[in-house]
Amino acid sequence: MNFGSLPSDGHPDVPLQLEWKRQVDSWRDLLAQSARKPSRKRIHALRSLTLRLRVALDYRLLEQVHDPTAAPAFKRWCKEGKKLRRALQPVRDADVYLARLNGLRDRPGGASDGEPKLSPRCLREIDKVESGLKRQRQEGADELVELIDARGRRLNRLVKEMEVALAPGMTARVHSTAQEALMVFAGLASEFPKLDSTNLHAYRKSVKQALYLAEFSATSDPLAGRLAAAFRKIHSAVGEWHDWQSLAEEADRILPKHAGRDGLVSVLGTLAEEALQKALDLCRRSGAQIPKSPGPVGPFPRRKPVASDPGTYAGDEHRLFGISS
């Protein structure tokens, strides 16, 4: 991938007001729609956008605002947003796992092309795990609707407080976020000198912050767009491994404990291992290809990165759920 020259002060500006308003309006709509019908597309989009807003504010937008009420308003909204994401988690997990199991059952070669079809036992176990996941999803959806009913007004009031506090800075135009994205990514080399299964998910959560920063300027800066595409590939590849790994653990929890090479847990473990190797290879190649930031190398200097909630959404859900970027 040709990334071109690194960003400079002459790079395209980002119209903050328009982008911020678009994202906040989308977030409000998704919150209301999810309360009415928590579909898998809405759940994924709401969970993702909640974190996107946190990243954009923490790394970029608060720099533009001198109103002393902005930071406290942001902190209050983040606290509620974290509760919302936690409530979305069981529904999101069940949706991803069900989509993975559907895809596994439909593969003509079983676990992977060229291999025998799934055994009858494995197919029966898929049915059993699916039943458990559907119950989990329904319980999670019921709890989510209750939370939005109870906390929806507060969430909307807090986001309005942020809008009012941030309004003076929203008229400004800031330079491309490609530089910030590169600085976040550059810091990962020292934070994760050797990637393996023990730290790959944490690495992905940090890459997600670089991805969201790059996406903020992707429409106005070609370099930011190319960086976003590269970070998205890493994010998706690592997410696919984490999906299979987490699904194997969930299946092991649901199914009776007895060994069998033709059972579902064994098949999922094999898929997880294959996905792990692919993800590690992609991370190594991408790390060598993505240009180094000309700025300070290390974690972003302003503040600690926004912490993702435990078990942040994994996998290429845009592909799984048919969601357009």
C-alpha positions as CSV (number, residue, x, y, z in Angstrom):
1,M,0.0,0.0,0.0
2,N,1.3,3.4,-1.0
3,F,0.8,5.8,1.9
4,G,2.3,8.9,0.3
5,S,4.0,11.7,2.3
6,L,3.4,12.1,6.0
7,P,0.9,14.7,7.1
8,S,2.1,18.3,7.6
9,D,0.6,21.7,8.5
10,G,-0.5,22.0,5.0
11,H,-2.7,19.0,5.0
12,P,-6.5,19.3,4.5
13,D,-8.4,20.6,7.5
14,V,-11.3,18.7,9.1
15,P,-14.6,20.6,9.5
16,L,-15.1,19.8,13.2
17,Q,-18.6,21.1,13.5
18,L,-20.1,19.1,10.6
19,E,-18.4,15.8,11.6
20,W,-19.2,16.2,15.3
21,K,-22.8,17.0,14.6
22,R,-23.1,14.0,12.2
23,Q,-21.8,11.6,14.7
24,V,-23.8,12.9,17.6
25,D,-27.0,12.9,15.6
26,S,-26.3,9.3,14.5
27,W,-25.6,8.3,18.1
28,R,-28.9,9.7,19.3
29,D,-30.8,8.0,16.5
30,L,-29.2,4.6,17.2
31,L,-29.9,4.9,20.9
32,A,-33.6,5.5,20.2
33,Q,-33.8,2.8,17.6
34,S,-32.0,0.2,19.8
35,A,-34.6,0.9,22.5
36,R,-37.4,0.1,20.1
37,K,-35.7,-2.9,18.4
38,P,-32.2,-4.0,19.4
39,S,-31.2,-5.5,16.1
40,R,-27.7,-6.8,15.6
41,K,-26.8,-4.0,13.2
42,R,-28.0,-1.3,15.6
43,I,-26.3,-2.9,18.6
44,H,-23.0,-3.1,16.8
45,A,-23.3,0.5,15.4
46,L,-24.3,2.0,18.7
47,R,-21.5,0.2,20.6
48,S,-18.9,1.2,18.0
49,L,-20.1,4.9,17.8
50,T,-20.1,5.3,21.5
51,L,-16.4,4.4,21.6
52,R,-15.6,6.5,18.5
53,L,-17.0,9.6,20.2
54,R,-14.9,8.9,23.3
55,V,-11.7,8.5,21.2
56,A,-12.4,11.6,19.1
57,L,-13.1,13.8,22.1
58,D,-10.2,12.5,24.2
59,Y,-7.6,12.8,21.5
60,R,-8.7,15.7,19.5
61,L,-11.8,17.7,20.1
62,L,-11.2,18.8,23.7
63,E,-8.0,20.5,22.6
64,Q,-10.2,23.0,20.7
65,V,-12.3,24.0,23.6
66,H,-11.4,26.3,26.5
67,D,-14.8,26.1,28.3
68,P,-14.0,24.7,31.8
69,T,-17.3,22.8,31.8
70,A,-16.4,20.7,28.7
71,A,-14.1,18.2,30.4
72,P,-16.5,17.4,33.3
73,A,-19.4,17.0,30.8
74,F,-17.3,14.7,28.8
75,K,-16.3,12.7,31.8
76,R,-20.0,12.3,32.9
77,W,-21.1,11.2,29.5
78,C,-18.1,8.7,29.3
79,K,-19.2,7.1,32.6
80,E,-22.7,6.6,31.3
81,G,-21.4,5.5,27.9
82,K,-19.3,2.8,29.6
83,K,-22.4,1.5,31.3
84,L,-24.3,1.5,28.0
85,R,-21.5,-0.4,26.2
86,R,-21.4,-3.0,29.1
87,A,-25.2,-3.6,28.6
88,L,-24.6,-3.9,24.8
89,Q,-21.9,-6.5,25.3
90,P,-23.9,-9.7,25.9
91,V,-26.1,-9.0,22.9
92,R,-23.2,-8.1,20.7
93,D,-21.3,-11.2,21.7
94,A,-24.2,-13.5,21.0
95,D,-24.8,-11.9,17.6
96,V,-21.2,-12.4,16.6
97,Y,-21.0,-16.0,17.9
98,L,-24.3,-16.9,16.1
99,A,-23.0,-15.5,12.9
100,R,-19.8,-17.5,13.2
101,L,-21.7,-20.7,13.9
102,N,-24.0,-20.1,10.9
103,G,-21.0,-19.6,8.7
104,L,-19.3,-22.7,10.0
105,R,-22.3,-24.9,9.4
106,D,-22.7,-23.6,5.9
107,R,-19.1,-24.2,4.8
108,P,-19.1,-27.0,2.2
109,G,-15.8,-28.4,3.5
110,G,-16.7,-28.2,7.2
111,A,-14.1,-26.5,9.4
112,S,-12.0,-25.4,6.3
113,D,-11.9,-26.0,2.6
114,G,-10.4,-29.4,1.7
115,E,-11.3,-31.0,5.0
116,P,-14.1,-33.5,5.7
117,K,-17.6,-32.1,6.5
118,L,-18.5,-31.5,10.1
119,S,-19.3,-34.6,12.0
120,P,-22.9,-35.3,13.0
121,R,-21.8,-34.8,16.6
122,C,-20.3,-31.4,15.8
123,L,-23.5,-30.3,14.1
124,R,-25.6,-31.4,17.1
125,E,-23.3,-29.4,19.3
126,I,-23.7,-26.4,17.1
127,D,-27.4,-26.6,17.6
128,K,-27.0,-26.8,21.4
129,V,-24.6,-23.9,21.6
130,E,-26.9,-21.8,19.3
131,S,-29.8,-22.4,21.7
132,G,-27.8,-21.2,24.6
133,L,-26.6,-18.1,22.7
134,K,-30.1,-17.2,21.7
135,R,-31.2,-17.3,25.3
136,Q,-28.2,-15.2,26.2
137,R,-29.1,-12.7,23.5
138,Q,-32.7,-12.4,24.6
139,E,-31.8,-11.8,28.2
140,G,-29.2,-9.3,27.2
141,A,-31.7,-7.5,24.9
142,D,-34.3,-7.3,27.7
143,E,-31.8,-5.8,30.1
144,L,-30.6,-3.4,27.5
145,V,-34.1,-2.1,26.8
146,E,-34.6,-1.6,30.5
147,L,-31.3,0.3,30.8
148,I,-32.2,2.6,27.9
149,D,-35.6,3.2,29.4
150,A,-34.1,4.1,32.7
151,R,-31.0,5.9,31.6
152,G,-31.9,7.2,28.1
153,R,-32.9,10.6,29.2
154,R,-29.8,11.1,31.2
155,L,-27.6,9.9,28.3
156,N,-29.3,12.4,26.0
157,R,-29.0,15.2,28.5
158,L,-25.3,14.5,29.0
159,V,-24.6,14.5,25.3
160,K,-26.5,17.8,25.0
161,E,-24.3,19.2,27.8
162,M,-21.3,18.2,25.9
163,E,-22.6,19.9,22.7
164,V,-23.2,23.1,24.5
165,A,-19.8,23.1,26.2
166,L,-18.0,22.2,23.0
167,A,-19.9,24.5,20.7
168,P,-17.4,27.4,20.9
169,G,-14.6,25.1,19.6
170,M,-16.7,23.5,17.0
171,T,-16.3,26.4,14.6
172,A,-12.6,25.8,14.4
173,R,-11.0,23.7,11.7
174,V,-8.2,21.4,12.7
175,H,-5.5,19.7,10.7
176,S,-5.8,16.0,9.7
177,T,-5.8,13.4,12.5
178,A,-3.5,11.2,10.5
179,Q,-0.5,12.4,12.5
180,E,-2.2,11.5,15.8
181,A,-3.1,8.1,14.4
182,L,0.5,7.5,13.3
183,M,1.8,8.5,16.8
184,V,-0.6,6.1,18.5
185,F,0.5,3.3,16.2
186,A,4.1,4.1,16.6
187,G,3.8,3.8,20.3
188,L,2.6,0.2,20.0
189,A,6.0,-1.0,18.8
190,S,7.5,-0.3,22.3
191,E,4.4,-1.3,24.2
192,F,4.1,-4.6,22.3
193,P,7.6,-5.6,21.2
194,K,6.5,-9.2,20.6
195,L,3.0,-10.1,19.7
196,D,1.4,-13.4,20.7
197,S,-1.9,-14.8,21.9
198,T,-1.4,-13.3,25.4
199,N,-1.3,-9.6,24.2
200,L,-2.8,-9.6,20.7
201,H,-6.3,-8.6,21.9
202,A,-4.9,-5.7,23.9
203,Y,-2.9,-4.7,20.9
204,R,-6.0,-4.7,18.8
205,K,-7.8,-2.4,21.2
206,S,-5.0,0.1,20.9
207,V,-5.0,-0.2,17.1
208,K,-8.7,0.5,17.2
209,Q,-7.9,4.0,18.7
210,A,-5.5,4.7,15.8
211,L,-8.2,3.5,13.4
212,Y,-10.9,5.7,14.8
213,L,-8.5,8.7,14.7
214,A,-7.6,8.1,11.1
215,E,-11.2,7.6,10.1
216,F,-12.1,11.0,11.6
217,S,-10.1,12.7,8.7
218,A,-10.4,9.9,6.1
219,T,-12.9,11.8,3.9
220,S,-10.7,14.9,3.7
221,D,-7.2,13.6,3.8
222,P,-6.1,10.7,1.5
223,L,-3.3,9.7,3.8
224,A,-5.7,9.3,6.7
225,G,-7.9,7.2,4.5
226,R,-5.1,4.9,3.6
227,L,-4.0,4.6,7.2
228,A,-7.6,3.8,8.2
229,A,-7.7,1.0,5.6
230,A,-4.4,-0.5,6.9
231,F,-5.5,-0.3,10.5
232,R,-8.9,-1.8,9.7
233,K,-7.2,-4.8,8.2
234,I,-5.3,-5.4,11.4
235,H,-8.3,-4.8,13.5
236,S,-10.4,-7.3,11.5
237,A,-7.8,-10.0,11.3
238,V,-7.1,-9.9,15.0
239,G,-10.8,-9.7,15.7
240,E,-11.5,-12.8,13.7
241,W,-9.0,-14.8,15.8
242,H,-10.6,-13.4,19.0
243,D,-14.0,-14.3,17.8
244,W,-13.1,-18.0,17.3
245,Q,-11.1,-18.1,20.5
246,S,-13.9,-16.6,22.6
247,L,-16.5,-18.8,20.9
248,A,-14.5,-21.9,21.6
249,E,-14.4,-20.9,25.3
250,E,-18.2,-20.2,25.3
251,A,-18.9,-23.6,23.6
252,D,-16.7,-25.3,26.2
253,R,-18.7,-23.7,28.9
254,I,-22.1,-24.7,27.4
255,L,-21.3,-28.2,26.2
256,P,-20.8,-31.3,28.4
257,K,-17.1,-31.8,29.3
258,H,-15.9,-34.8,27.3
259,A,-13.1,-35.0,24.8
260,G,-13.5,-35.6,21.1
261,R,-11.5,-34.6,18.1
262,D,-14.6,-34.3,15.9
263,G,-16.5,-32.1,18.5
264,L,-17.3,-28.5,18.2
265,V,-14.8,-27.2,20.7
266,S,-11.9,-29.0,18.9
267,V,-13.0,-27.5,15.5
268,L,-13.3,-24.0,17.0
269,G,-9.9,-24.4,18.6
270,T,-8.4,-25.3,15.2
271,L,-10.0,-22.3,13.5
272,A,-8.7,-20.0,16.3
273,E,-5.2,-21.3,15.9
274,E,-5.3,-20.8,12.1
275,A,-6.7,-17.3,12.6
276,L,-4.1,-16.5,15.2
277,Q,-1.2,-17.3,12.8
278,K,-2.8,-15.2,10.0
279,A,-3.4,-12.3,12.3
280,L,0.2,-12.4,13.6
281,D,1.6,-12.5,10.1
282,L,-0.6,-9.5,9.0
283,C,0.5,-7.5,12.0
284,R,4.1,-8.1,11.3
285,R,3.8,-7.2,7.6
286,S,1.7,-4.1,8.3
287,G,4.0,-2.9,11.1
288,A,6.8,-2.8,8.5
289,Q,4.8,-1.1,5.8
290,I,3.0,1.6,7.7
291,P,5.2,4.8,7.7
292,K,6.8,5.9,11.0
293,S,5.5,9.1,12.6
294,P,8.0,12.0,12.4
295,G,6.8,13.1,15.8
296,P,7.7,11.6,19.2
297,V,7.6,7.8,19.3
298,G,5.6,6.4,22.1
299,P,2.2,6.5,23.6
300,F,0.2,9.6,22.6
301,P,1.6,12.4,24.8
302,R,-1.6,14.2,25.7
303,R,-3.2,11.6,28.0
304,K,-3.6,7.9,28.4
305,P,-5.6,6.3,25.6
306,V,-9.3,5.9,26.2
307,A,-9.7,2.5,27.9
308,S,-11.9,0.1,26.0
309,D,-14.4,-1.9,28.0
310,P,-13.5,-5.5,28.7
311,G,-14.3,-7.6,25.7
312,T,-14.6,-4.8,23.2
313,Y,-16.5,-5.9,20.1
314,A,-14.3,-8.3,18.0
315,G,-14.3,-9.6,14.5
316,D,-15.1,-8.2,11.1
317,E,-18.7,-7.3,12.1
318,H,-19.1,-5.1,9.0
319,R,-18.7,-8.2,6.9
320,L,-20.6,-10.5,9.3
321,F,-23.6,-8.2,9.6
322,G,-23.5,-6.5,6.3
323,I,-22.8,-3.1,7.8
324,S,-21.3,-0.5,5.5
325,S,-18.3,1.5,6.8
